[in-house]
Amino acid sequence: MQIGDGKPLKPAPMVLLGAGAVGLSLLKRILEKRDYLASNYGVSVQLRAVADSQSAVIARGDSLSQEELHQVIVMKQKRFPLAGLSITQPGCGPVELAEKCCERGVVLVDCTASSQTGEALRRTLEIGGKIVLANKMPLTGEYSLYRELTEDLGRSRWETTVGSLLPVISSLNRIRSSGDRVLRITGSFSGTLGFLMTSIQEGKPFGEVVRGAHALGYTEPDPRDDLNGMDVARKALILARGSGWELGLEDVEVENLVPQELEHISLQKFLEKVGELEGEFSARVEQCRRNGHALRYAATVANEGCRVGLTDVDVMSPLGRLKGNDNLAEIHTELFSPNPLVIQGRGAGVDATAAGVLSDILELVLG
Ligand SMILES: NC(=O)c1ccc[n+]([C@@H]2O[C@H](COP(=O)([O-])OP(=O)(O)OC[C@H]3O[C@@H](n4cnc5c(N)ncnc54)[C@H](OP(=O)(O)O)[C@@H]3O)[C@@H](O)[C@H]2O)c1
């Protein structure tokens, strides 16, 4: 394929791990934006392979054909395993796929939620490939793996792991490469918890809000995976490590909003019983209101340690004014002082995340 002036398109070869909500949205975006990417960037995305948790579809030549890509999309839209396609190679795990397809210049894109992809990402860098992560897990385990996966900015991007499409990680990287020093970061990094907190602040009952958000697909399949604070804790750790601090998850104090007795019951039972937390939450909201404050689930990230949990904030502060599922990051540095750098906006959503992943891929390919 060529651009209008006859120049050949620059290939953007990639391998996708994970064809769930984000991976699928990315595949559709690649198809939809094909002409846009060609005419504006002179780039043609070549899909070398797509994998789910059980198997992989690998291109015979440089790229899966449009027809093969359509088959993958249809299959995963129906939530069927890729193993059901005749073009699938069974038993090809992430490391084998990386070794087979991720030579120099190929981008391995991790859109899984798995803690098992670290070695494939590491191996890709070792053999000259590049990596993009939407998956927080490999960046929040061993610090040494975090370092290996993030130290070469020419070959690695993980922008969507915090704040989805918001430019939080890239801002942090620019702050550090300028020689400035991060002092602390505060903010709200869960669209779901942001939505829940602003809804109860408006007087809506906690149980009803959780059940409504779950029914609309705004929460994780099990809302306790949002309410336990671990996803925010992982984001806080990525921000801390991105600020240059050698911390681990054990350095993040996490306030779990799910009481112990509701932790291990079935999802259905939990949804029935979540209203029992009503009294506790409305009392806290009321107490905040009397002090001119709002209740938020916020993160504080500092070298001395991090905390994620319920926090009273002034209603007129940026966090207090936050609405809906917006995220907010206030980055305090030696130069951004006394006023912090503030980044705010939609910080969640499958399509926004897929768009951010595509942007990360393009940045790596265009160099
Ligand atoms: N949704 C958002 O707004 C958002 C925002 C920022 C970041 N993220 C992150 O993006 C990632 C993807 O989220 P999602 O909502 O798309 O998750 P998802 O719907 O659960 O999809 C995960 C996909 O990964 C596949 N998978 C699991 N283990 C694998 C392995 N070892 N090798 C290859 N594929 C594997 C799954 O395969 P099967 O299909 O076989 O199960 C599935 O296709 C997560 O890490 C999430 O935290 C999401």
The ligand as an SDF file (V2000), in Angstrom:
LIG
                    3D

 48 52  0  0  0  0  0  0  0  0999 V2000
  -11.5000   -1.1570   30.8270 N   0  0  0  0  0  0  0  0  0  0  0  0
  -10.8440   -0.0260   31.0750 C   0  0  0  0  0  0  0  0  0  0  0  0
  -11.4000    1.0880   31.1170 O   0  0  0  0  0  0  0  0  0  0  0  0
   -9.3550   -0.0910   31.2840 C   0  0  0  0  0  0  0  0  0  0  0  0
   -8.6340    1.1000   31.4340 C   0  0  0  0  0  0  0  0  0  0  0  0
   -7.2370    1.0310   31.5610 C   0  0  0  0  0  0  0  0  0  0  0  0
   -6.6110   -0.2040   31.5850 C   0  0  0  0  0  0  0  0  0  0  0  0
   -7.3470   -1.3370   31.4850 N   0  0  0  0  0  0  0  0  0  0  0  0
   -6.6400   -2.6150   31.5360 C   0  0  0  0  0  0  0  0  0  0  0  0
   -6.6800   -3.2440   30.2560 O   0  0  0  0  0  0  0  0  0  0  0  0
   -6.5380   -4.6460   30.4240 C   0  0  0  0  0  0  0  0  0  0  0  0
   -7.6320   -5.3380   29.6310 C   0  0  0  0  0  0  0  0  0  0  0  0
   -8.8970   -5.0230   30.1860 O   0  0  0  0  0  0  0  0  0  0  0  0
  -10.2170   -5.6950   29.6070 P   0  0  0  0  0  0  0  0  0  0  0  0
  -11.3450   -4.9800   30.2470 O   0  0  0  0  0  0  0  0  0  0  0  0
  -10.1230   -5.7670   28.1250 O   0  0  0  0  0  0  0  0  0  0  0  0
  -10.0710   -7.2060   30.2120 O   0  0  0  0  0  0  0  0  0  0  0  0
  -10.8610   -8.4990   29.7450 P   0  0  0  0  0  0  0  0  0  0  0  0
  -12.1080   -8.1310   29.0330 O   0  0  0  0  0  0  0  0  0  0  0  0
  -10.9170   -9.3870   30.9320 O   0  0  0  0  0  0  0  0  0  0  0  0
   -9.9050   -9.1820   28.6390 O   0  0  0  0  0  0  0  0  0  0  0  0
   -8.7000   -9.7830   28.9600 C   0  0  0  0  0  0  0  0  0  0  0  0
   -8.2270  -10.5700   27.7490 C   0  0  0  0  0  0  0  0  0  0  0  0
   -6.9440  -11.1050   28.0390 O   0  0  0  0  0  0  0  0  0  0  0  0
   -6.9260  -12.4670   27.6380 C   0  0  0  0  0  0  0  0  0  0  0  0
   -5.8870  -13.1780   28.3910 N   0  0  0  0  0  0  0  0  0  0  0  0
   -5.8620  -13.5040   29.7050 C   0  0  0  0  0  0  0  0  0  0  0  0
   -4.7130  -14.1370   30.0020 N   0  0  0  0  0  0  0  0  0  0  0  0
   -3.9960  -14.1910   28.8500 C   0  0  0  0  0  0  0  0  0  0  0  0
   -2.7230  -14.7130   28.5020 C   0  0  0  0  0  0  0  0  0  0  0  0
   -1.9500  -15.3060   29.4090 N   0  0  0  0  0  0  0  0  0  0  0  0
   -2.3010  -14.5800   27.2110 N   0  0  0  0  0  0  0  0  0  0  0  0
   -3.0720  -13.9860   26.2680 C   0  0  0  0  0  0  0  0  0  0  0  0
   -4.2910  -13.4630   26.5480 N   0  0  0  0  0  0  0  0  0  0  0  0
   -4.7520  -13.5760   27.8200 C   0  0  0  0  0  0  0  0  0  0  0  0
   -8.3270  -12.9670   27.9110 C   0  0  0  0  0  0  0  0  0  0  0  0
   -8.5500  -14.1610   27.1800 O   0  0  0  0  0  0  0  0  0  0  0  0
   -9.9770  -14.8920   27.1280 P   0  0  0  0  0  0  0  0  0  0  0  0
  -10.7580  -14.1010   26.1060 O   0  0  0  0  0  0  0  0  0  0  0  0
   -9.6010  -16.2550   26.6490 O   0  0  0  0  0  0  0  0  0  0  0  0
  -10.5300  -14.8490   28.4950 O   0  0  0  0  0  0  0  0  0  0  0  0
   -9.1160  -11.7710   27.3800 C   0  0  0  0  0  0  0  0  0  0  0  0
   -9.2410  -11.8540   25.9810 O   0  0  0  0  0  0  0  0  0  0  0  0
   -6.6330   -4.9190   31.9390 C   0  0  0  0  0  0  0  0  0  0  0  0
   -5.3330   -5.1100   32.4490 O   0  0  0  0  0  0  0  0  0  0  0  0
   -7.2470   -3.6440   32.4900 C   0  0  0  0  0  0  0  0  0  0  0  0
   -6.8860   -3.3920   33.8350 O   0  0  0  0  0  0  0  0  0  0  0  0
   -8.6880   -1.3100   31.3040 C   0  0  0  0  0  0  0  0  0  0  0  0
  1  2  1  0
  2  3  2  0
  2  4  1  0
  4  5  1  0
  4 48  2  0
  5  6  2  0
  6  7  1  0
  7  8  2  0
  8  9  1  0
  8 48  1  0
  9 10  1  0
  9 46  1  0
 10 11  1  0
 11 12  1  0
 11 44  1  0
 12 13  1  0
 13 14  1  0
 14 15  2  0
 14 16  1  0
 14 17  1  0
 17 18  1  0
 18 19  2  0
 18 20  1  0
 18 21  1  0
 21 22  1  0
 22 23  1  0
 23 24  1  0
 23 42  1  0
 24 25  1  0
 25 26  1  0
 25 36  1  0
 26 27  1  0
 26 35  1  0
 27 28  2  0
 28 29  1  0
 29 30  1  0
 29 35  2  0
 30 31  1  0
 30 32  2  0
 32 33  1  0
 33 34  2  0
 34 35  1  0
 36 37  1  0
 36 42  1  0
 37 38  1  0
 38 39  2  0
 38 40  1  0
 38 41  1  0
 42 43  1  0
 44 45  1  0
 44 46  1  0
 46 47  1  0
M  CHG  2   8   1  16  -1
M  END
$$$$
